[in-house]
Amino acid sequence: MSGIRGQRRKNRVGGRRGDSGTTRAASAGTGAVGTETERAEQLAAVGAGVGLSVGVGSGAGGGTDVAAASDVVTLAGAPAGPGRAARRGRKPAAGRNDSRVNAAALRGAMAVVASAVVAVGTVTGVVSATSGEPERTTAVPEITEAPVVPPLPAVPSPTATTPSPSPTATATKKPAPKKTPPKKKPAPPKKQNNAPVSGNLYLHPQSQVLDWVRANRGDPRHALIQSRIAAQPAAVWFAEYNPDTITSRVRAVTAGASAAGRVPVVVPYAIPERDCGGASQGGAPDFGSYDSWIRKFAAGLGSGEAIVILEPDSIAQTDCLDDGQRANRFAALSRAGKAIHAANPRARVYFDAGHSGWHAASKMAGYLRQANAATSSDGIFTNVSNFHRTADEVAYARSVLAALGGPSSLGAVIDTSRNGNGAPAAGQWCDPSGRALGRPPTTHTGESRIDAYLWVKLPGESDGCKGAAGSFTPDYAVELANG
C-alpha cells in the first residue's frame, strides 16, 4: 500500500435630466396704442381675423406656435384701458375712459378676444403670456401637479438605487407611485454544514521538501519544486509510536499555527497492525498503548482550530482483519475521536472513507457506522495518497455521508495532492507515472458538504517504488509538477 498511506489532503444609476430646450418668452407685442378709437378699431380687426390667425402647430423645435395668440393677449392686457379690467371681470374706474369708444363694438371685440385666449390656453397648456412660463420643447398632455422629487444625496448610496424616471415619463396623467421602504433582503439559506475552519491553512516550516529546497538552491529543479510544491500548506504526519514525546511534537506544530493565525492539518498514524503488514507497517503494539498515545497526541492540540485526519486506511483497509480485530479497531477509533474532541472542542476530526475506486458507498458507510463516525467524528476524508479526480471524490463522499446518516453537519475533506490527471490503470498505486498535482489546498471549495481540499500526501514523497517509502524524491516531484 501507499507509503505513509495517510499523506493526502483539501449605477451608479444617474437619472439623466432632460436637457431643457431653448425657452422663449411667450409675451409679445410691445407697441403702445395711441387713442381709444384706434384701440377699438384694432380690437375689431383682431376679432374679425382671429379664426385665421390663432392656431397651434409644431415649429422647427417641435414646440407650440403661440405668436398670434400673444399678440391678442398683449392687446387685451394693455396697461391703461378697459380691456385689462374686462378680462379680469372688473369694471373700469369711473372717469378714466373716453366716451368716444363705441361700447357695443368694444364688448363684441372683447368677447372674440376672450374666446381666442381660451382656445390658446386649452391647446397649449399655458396660462398667459404675461405669466412668464417658458415654451416647452416637447408636446405636453394635460398638466397635472408635478410630482415632488427629493434631491439626490451628495454621495451615492452603496446600495443599489432605483433609476430615476425619464423626462417624458414624469409628465403623465397618472400620479407618481408612492414610495415604499425597500424590503430587507432575505438571509441566504444556510449550507448543510459550516466550513470546518475560518482561516487559511498552515504551512509548517519543517518538512522533507523544505529541507531539500534549502539544501539544493543551485539545483535546476529547485525553482519548480519550491514554487509548485514547497510553497503549499500540507499535512504534518505523526507516524512514530513515541509516547514520551508525542505531546510536545504536536504542540510545536499547533503553537506555530496559532501564532501565525493559521489552521494546521495533522495526521495521527499509529493504529496497531497499520497497513496490514505492508510497506507502511508499524504503529502501537496494542490498543491499550494506542489509547494512551492518542490521548497524549490530543493533549498537544491546544485550543485553536485544527483539522485531524485520523488514521488513513484504518477503516477502508480492514478486510485483512478478522471480525474480532476489526471490531477492536473500530472501537479504538471511536475512543480516539472522542478523546480529541474532549481535549480540543475546536478540532475537526475526520474518519477514513477510502476513495471512489475502492469500496461501494454503502459498504463504507456500514464500516463507519460501526466506528461510531456519526457521533465521534466531524465527517470523513477520501483519496488520501491516491489519484482519483476531485469530481468523482465529491460525488462519492456525498454518497457515503448520505448512507451513513447522522447530523447534516458531517462533512468531507478530499486529498487533491496528486489527482490532477486522475487515477492510473487498475492496480497501479505505487508512484505511478503520468500523474499530476491537483487543486491547491483550500477550505473554500464552493461545494456543499465538502469542507476542504487538502494536500495530505505531500507530492514527491514516494509510495515505495521511486524511492524509499515516505522519502522525498525530487525527480518524482518534478514529474508531478510538470503533469
Long-range contacts (C-beta under 8 A, 24 or more apart in sequence): 1-275, 1-276, 1-278, 1-279, 1-280, 1-313, 1-317, 1-429, 2-279, 2-280, 2-313, 2-384, 2-385, 2-386, 2-429, 2-430, 2-457, 2-463, 2-464, 3-279, 3-280, 3-385, 3-461, 3-462, 3-463, 3-464, 3-468, 3-469, 3-470, 3-471, 4-237, 4-239, 4-269, 4-280, 4-385, 4-457, 4-461, 4-469, 4-470, 5-269, 5-275, 5-280, 5-312, 5-313, 5-317, 5-384, 5-385, 6-235, 6-237, 6-239, 6-267, 6-269, 6-309, 6-311, 6-312, 6-313, 6-384, 6-385, 6-456, 6-457, 7-234, 7-235, 7-237, 7-267, 7-312, 7-384, 7-385, 7-417, 7-456, 7-457, 7-458, 7-461, 7-470, 8-235, 8-309, 8-312, 8-381, 8-383, 8-384, 8-385, 8-386, 8-415, 8-417, 8-454, 8-455, 8-456, 8-457, 9-234, 9-235, 9-265, 9-309, 9-384, 9-413, 9-414, 9-415, 9-416, 9-417, 9-441, 9-452, 9-453, 9-454, 9-455, 9-456, 9-457, 10-201, 10-265, 10-307, 10-413, 10-414, 10-415, 10-416, 10-441, 10-442, 10-443, 10-445, 10-451, 10-452, 10-453, 10-454, 10-455, 11-160, 11-161, 11-163, 12-156, 12-161, 13-161, 13-162, 13-163, 13-164, 14-164, 15-163, 15-164, 15-165, 15-166, 16-164, 16-166, 17-167, 18-166, 18-167, 18-168, 20-134, 20-137, 21-61, 21-63, 21-136, 21-137, 21-138, 22-61, 22-137, 23-134, 23-135, 24-63, 24-134, 24-135, 25-129, 25-132, 25-134, 26-66, 26-70, 26-126, 26-128, 26-129, 26-131, 26-132, 26-133, 26-134, 26-135, 27-70, 27-73, 27-74, 27-129, 27-130, 27-132, 28-67, 28-70, 28-71, 28-74, 28-129, 29-70, 29-71, 29-73, 29-74, 29-75, 30-74, 33-75, 33-78, 33-81, 36-81, 36-97, 36-98, 36-100, 36-101, 37-100, 37-101, 39-75, 39-78, 39-81, 39-83, 39-101, 40-101, 40-102, 40-105, 40-106, 40-109, 42-75, 43-75, 43-83, 43-105, 43-106, 43-109, 43-110, 43-113, 44-105, 44-108, 44-109, 46-71, 46-72, 46-75, 46-109, 46-112, 46-113, 46-116, 47-108, 47-109, 47-111, 47-112, 47-113, 50-112, 50-113, 50-115, 50-116, 54-116, 54-119, 54-120, 56-120, 56-123, 56-124, 58-139, 61-137, 62-137, 62-138, 62-139, 63-135, 63-136, 63-137, 64-123, 64-124, 64-135, 64-136, 64-139, 66-120, 66-124, 66-126, 66-129, 66-135, 69-116, 69-117, 69-120, 69-124, 69-129, 70-129, 72-113, 72-116, 72-117, 72-120, 73-117, 73-120, 73-128, 73-129, 73-130, 74-129, 75-113, 76-110, 76-113, 76-114, 76-117, 77-128, 77-130, 82-106, 83-110, 83-113, 86-110, 87-113, 87-114, 87-117, 138-167, 138-168, 140-171, 141-171, 141-172, 141-173, 142-173, 143-171, 144-172, 144-173, 144-175, 146-170, 147-175, 147-176, 191-448, 192-408, 192-409, 192-448, 192-449, 193-379, 193-408, 193-409, 193-410, 193-411, 193-448, 193-449, 193-451, 194-409, 195-443, 195-444, 195-451, 195-452, 196-305, 196-307, 196-348, 196-378, 196-379, 196-411, 196-413, 196-443, 196-451, 196-452, 197-263, 197-305, 197-307, 197-348, 197-443, 197-451, 197-452, 198-263, 198-305, 199-261, 199-262, 199-263, 199-305, 200-233, 200-261, 200-262, 200-263, 200-443, 201-233, 201-262, 201-263, 201-264, 201-265, 201-441, 201-442, 201-443, 201-452, 201-454, 202-233, 202-253, 202-256, 202-257, 202-260, 202-262, 202-263, 202-264, 202-265, 203-231, 203-232, 203-233, 203-234, 203-262, 204-233, 204-234, 204-236, 204-253, 204-256, 204-257, 204-264, 205-256, 207-234, 207-236, 207-458, 208-458, 208-460, 208-461, 208-471, 208-472, 209-458, 209-460, 209-461, 209-472, 209-477, 211-472, 212-472, 212-474, 216-474, 219-474, 221-474, 221-475, 221-477, 221-478, 224-478, 224-481, 224-482, 225-460, 225-474, 225-477, 225-478, 225-481, 228-437, 228-481, 229-437, 229-458, 229-459, 229-460, 229-477, 229-480, 229-481, 232-440, 232-441, 232-455, 233-262, 233-265, 233-441, 233-455, 234-265, 234-417, 234-441, 234-454, 234-455, 234-456, 234-458, 235-265, 235-266, 235-267, 235-309, 235-454, 235-455, 235-456, 235-457, 235-458, 236-264, 236-265, 236-266, 236-267, 237-266, 237-267, 237-269, 238-266, 238-267, 238-268, 238-269, 238-270, 238-297, 239-267, 239-269, 239-270, 239-280, 239-282, 239-470, 240-270, 241-270, 241-282, 241-283, 241-284, 241-285, 241-289, 241-293, 243-289, 243-292, 243-293, 243-296, 246-293, 246-296, 246-297, 246-300, 247-296, 247-297, 247-299, 247-300, 248-300, 249-300, 250-297, 250-299, 250-300, 250-301, 251-300, 251-301, 251-302, 253-300, 254-300, 254-301, 254-302, 254-304, 254-306, 255-302, 257-304, 257-306, 258-302, 258-304, 263-304, 263-305, 263-306, 263-307, 263-443, 264-306, 264-307, 265-306, 265-307, 265-309, 265-441, 265-454, 265-456, 266-301, 266-306, 266-307, 266-308, 266-309, 267-308, 267-309, 267-312, 267-456, 268-294, 268-297, 268-308, 268-310, 268-311, 268-336, 269-311, 269-312, 270-294, 270-311, 271-311, 271-314, 271-329, 271-332, 271-333, 272-329, 272-332, 273-320, 273-321, 273-325, 273-329, 274-313, 274-314, 275-313, 275-317, 276-317, 276-320, 276-321, 277-320, 279-463, 279-464, 279-469, 280-469, 280-470, 287-328, 287-329, 287-331, 287-332, 290-332, 290-336, 291-332, 291-335, 291-336, 291-339, 294-335, 294-336, 294-339, 294-340, 295-339, 295-343, 297-340, 298-339, 298-340, 298-342, 298-343, 298-344, 298-347, 299-343, 301-340, 301-343, 301-344, 301-347, 302-344, 303-344, 303-346, 304-344, 304-346, 305-346, 305-347, 305-348, 306-344, 306-346, 306-347, 306-348, 307-347, 307-348, 307-350, 307-413, 307-452, 307-454, 308-340, 308-347, 308-348, 308-349, 308-350, 309-350, 309-381, 309-384, 309-413, 309-454, 309-456, 310-336, 310-337, 310-340, 310-349, 310-350, 310-351, 310-352, 310-377, 311-336, 311-352, 312-352, 312-381, 312-384, 312-385, 312-456, 313-352, 313-354, 313-384, 314-352, 315-351, 315-352, 315-353, 315-354, 315-364, 315-367, 315-368, 315-371, 316-352, 316-353, 316-354, 316-355, 316-358, 316-359, 316-364, 316-367, 317-354, 318-367, 326-370, 327-370, 330-367, 330-370, 330-371, 330-372, 331-371, 333-371, 333-376, 334-371, 334-372, 334-376, 335-376, 336-376, 337-372, 337-373, 337-376, 337-377, 338-376, 341-376, 348-378, 348-379, 348-451, 349-376, 349-377, 349-378, 350-377, 350-378, 350-379, 350-380, 350-381, 350-412, 350-413, 351-376, 351-377, 351-379, 351-380, 351-381, 352-380, 352-381, 352-384, 353-380, 353-381, 353-382, 353-397, 353-400, 353-412, 354-382, 355-382, 355-383, 355-384, 355-386, 355-388, 355-393, 355-396, 356-382, 356-383, 356-388, 356-392, 356-393, 356-395, 356-396, 357-386, 357-388, 357-423, 361-396, 361-399, 361-400, 361-402, 361-403, 362-403, 364-400, 364-403, 365-400, 365-401, 365-403, 365-404, 365-405, 366-403, 368-400, 368-404, 369-404, 369-405, 373-404, 373-406, 373-410, 374-404, 374-405, 374-406, 374-407, 374-410, 375-406, 377-410, 378-409, 378-410, 378-411, 379-410, 379-411, 379-412, 379-413, 379-449, 379-451, 380-404, 380-410, 380-412, 380-413, 381-412, 381-413, 381-414, 381-415, 381-454, 381-456, 382-412, 382-413, 382-414, 382-415, 383-414, 383-415, 383-416, 383-419, 384-415, 384-456, 384-457, 385-415, 385-418, 385-456, 385-457, 385-463, 386-415, 386-418, 386-419, 386-423, 386-429, 387-418, 387-419, 387-421, 387-422, 387-423, 387-424, 387-432, 387-435, 388-419, 388-422, 388-423, 389-419, 389-422, 389-423, 390-414, 390-416, 390-419, 390-438, 390-439, 390-453, 393-419, 394-447, 394-450, 397-449, 397-450, 398-449, 398-450, 401-449, 410-449, 411-449, 411-450, 411-451, 412-449, 412-450, 412-451, 413-450, 413-451, 413-452, 413-453, 413-454, 414-450, 414-452, 414-453, 414-454, 415-454, 415-455, 415-456, 415-457, 416-440, 416-441, 416-453, 416-454, 416-455, 417-454, 417-455, 417-456, 417-457, 417-458, 417-459, 418-457, 418-459, 418-480, 420-480, 420-483, 421-483, 429-463, 430-463, 430-464, 430-465, 431-462, 431-463, 431-464, 431-465, 431-466, 431-467, 431-473, 431-476, 433-479, 435-479, 435-480, 436-480, 436-482, 436-483, 437-480, 437-481, 437-483
